[in-house]
Amino acid sequence: MALRFRADVSTADTDYGTVLLDERAGEYWELNPTGSVVVRTLMAGGDEAAASDALTAEFDIDRARAEQDVAALLAELRASGLAE
């Protein structure tokens, strides 16, 4: 499933990861490098499996941990209201 942020959420890549700005609430969210890989993969149209693949390819983690990380990040983005 591709990831879509609300229209009032801006993203910016940094040296450390990705920053999300919730313009409606005036809050910043900073994603670490693993979170950035997940968000980039999903925003490019990849699904959760593709995001898990990207994590295991780029970082030294096993598949089960990658799947947990992807699910946790998506749950947090949805719970915060940033993602649709």
C-alpha positions in Angstrom: 0.0 0.0 0.0 1.4 3.4 -1.0 1.7 6.0 1.7 0.1 9.3 1.5 0.5 12.1 4.0 -2.3 14.7 4.5 -2.0 17.7 2.3 -0.8 19.9 5.2 2.1 17.6 6.0 5.5 18.5 4.5 8.6 16.3 4.3 12.2 17.2 4.1 15.3 15.0 3.9 18.1 15.8 6.3 21.6 14.3 6.8 20.1 12.1 9.5 16.8 11.1 8.1 13.5 12.7 7.2 11.6 15.5 9.0 7.8 15.7 8.8 6.1 19.0 9.5 2.4 18.9 10.5 1.5 22.4 9.4 -1.9 22.2 11.0 -0.6 21.4 14.5 2.8 23.1 14.1 4.6 20.0 15.1 7.8 18.4 13.7 8.4 14.6 13.6 11.9 13.4 12.9 12.4 10.0 11.3 15.7 8.2 11.8 17.4 6.6 8.7 15.3 3.4 9.0 12.1 5.3 9.1 13.2 7.3 6.1 13.8 4.2 4.1 10.3 2.9 5.0 8.6 6.3 4.1 10.5 6.7 0.8 9.6 3.1 -0.2 6.0 3.5 0.6 5.7 7.0 -1.0 7.2 5.6 -4.2 4.3 3.1 -4.4 5.8 0.2 -2.6 3.9 -2.0 -0.2 4.8 -3.1 3.3 6.7 -6.1 2.0 8.8 -3.8 -0.3 9.6 -1.6 2.7 10.7 -4.6 4.8 12.8 -5.7 1.8 14.4 -2.3 1.7 15.2 -2.3 5.4 16.9 -5.8 5.3 18.9 -4.7 2.2 20.2 -1.5 3.8 20.5 -2.4 7.4 21.7 -5.5 9.3 18.3 -6.7 10.6 16.3 -9.8 10.0 13.0 -10.0 8.1 10.8 -10.4 11.2 12.3 -7.3 12.8 11.9 -5.3 9.6 8.3 -6.3 9.3 7.7 -5.2 13.0 9.4 -1.9 12.4 7.4 -1.1 9.2 4.1 -2.0 11.0 5.0 0.1 14.0 5.9 3.1 12.0 2.8 2.9 9.9 0.6 2.6 13.0 2.3 5.6 14.6 1.9 7.7 11.4 -1.8 6.8 11.2 -2.5 7.3 14.9 -0.9 10.7 14.8 -3.1 11.7 11.9 -0.2 12.4 9.6 -0.9 9.6 7.1 -4.1 8.8 5.3 
